[in-house]
Amino acid sequence: VPDSLLVVTEPRPVAARHLPYTRTEVAVVTRAFPSAHVLQYEDATFTGVLEALRGATVYHFACHGYANFVKPLSSGLLMADDNVLTVAHLLEERLSGKRLAVLSACETGMPSDLKHADEFVGLPAGFLQAGVAGVVAALWSVDDRSTMMLMAR
């Protein structure tokens, strides 16, 4: 059975800046999958994304993300209307059988505590704990254009 892809790209409206290269990134990524469901702009709502997670085996998030060092369970991905899909939300999900989550967003791979790496809490751990087999994430703030070029490659 071929993998199905869920793409969440540039949710709107948000207080964060526009990501102009996500359109190209998504076009390249979706070409690699026979089945792709894209949630973008106003359709990339918190509720819509949570529901769509259950129907795909691979996820690609091309949006804003951040690490919260004070409250690691609040680290997350920015959805439409400035709602956040957090680590805490992911820990409530059961996503067994899911293969990969690509988090093409800033700071999505940042550990919550650099002094105690064995106590890692962050978005990758949230997806893994929910049942996703693998996660690709960014350790720092990333440029939209450079990210698109990396994902296309």
Rosetta blueprint (number, residue, H / E / L):
1 V L
2 P L
3 D L
4 S E
5 L E
6 L E
7 V E
8 V E
9 T E
10 E E
11 P E
12 R L
13 P L
14 V L
15 A L
16 A L
17 R L
18 H L
19 L L
20 P L
21 Y L
22 T H
23 R H
24 T H
25 E H
26 V H
27 A H
28 V H
29 V H
30 T H
31 R L
32 A L
33 F L
34 P L
35 S E
36 A E
37 H E
38 V E
39 L E
40 Q E
41 Y E
42 E L
43 D L
44 A L
45 T L
46 F H
47 T H
48 G H
49 V H
50 L H
51 E H
52 A H
53 L H
54 R L
55 G L
56 A L
57 T L
58 V E
59 Y E
60 H E
61 F E
62 A E
63 C L
64 H L
65 G E
66 Y E
67 A L
68 N L
69 F L
70 V L
71 K L
72 P H
73 L H
74 S H
75 S L
76 G E
77 L E
78 L E
79 M L
80 A H
81 D H
82 D H
83 N L
84 V E
85 L E
86 T E
87 V H
88 A H
89 H H
90 L H
91 L H
92 E L
93 E L
94 R L
95 L L
96 S L
97 G L
98 K L
99 R L
100 L E
101 A E
102 V E
103 L E
104 S E
105 A L
106 C L
107 E L
108 T L
109 G L
110 M L
111 P L
112 S L
113 D L
114 L L
115 K L
116 H L
117 A H
118 D H
119 E H
120 F L
121 V L
122 G L
123 L H
124 P H
125 A H
126 G H
127 F H
128 L H
129 Q H
130 A H
131 G L
132 V L
133 A L
134 G E
135 V E
136 V E
137 A E
138 A L
139 L L
140 W L
141 S L
142 V L
143 D L
144 D H
145 R H
146 S H
147 T H
148 M H
149 M H
150 L H
151 M H
152 A H
153 R L
